[in-house]
């Protein structure tokens, strides 16, 4: 039992370190959306690059309402099945996931924020 606990805490520590590193190097689209979400205009507190469920890192998370917002760049176009599987696993943990394309965030931030607002 100790080994499992130790292994889980090591894994959690690694995940937190990885999330911390990502917080310091947001993509351009993530930075734009963070500026809007962090402004408090939605009435919900969002956190960025948050470890969730012991194995995932959410781009943005509003823990109080269990909402995750993901900004998907070109890389995600090739990962649709993997992203859908991840979303199902997060849903089993009680989270709702909103996926926005990086293109939408950069070209029409108001529309992107509107989609997040609709999910609240």
Secondary structure as GFF3:
##gff-version 3
##sequence-region A 1 120
A	DSSP	alpha_helix	2	23	.	.	.	ID=ss1
A	DSSP	alpha_helix	28	38	.	.	.	ID=ss2
A	DSSP	beta_strand	47	52	.	.	.	ID=ss3
A	DSSP	beta_strand	56	62	.	.	.	ID=ss4
A	DSSP	beta_strand	67	72	.	.	.	ID=ss5
A	DSSP	three_ten_helix	74	78	.	.	.	ID=ss6
A	DSSP	alpha_helix	80	92	.	.	.	ID=ss7
A	DSSP	beta_strand	96	101	.	.	.	ID=ss8
A	DSSP	alpha_helix	102	107	.	.	.	ID=ss9
A	DSSP	alpha_helix	109	119	.	.	.	ID=ss10
###
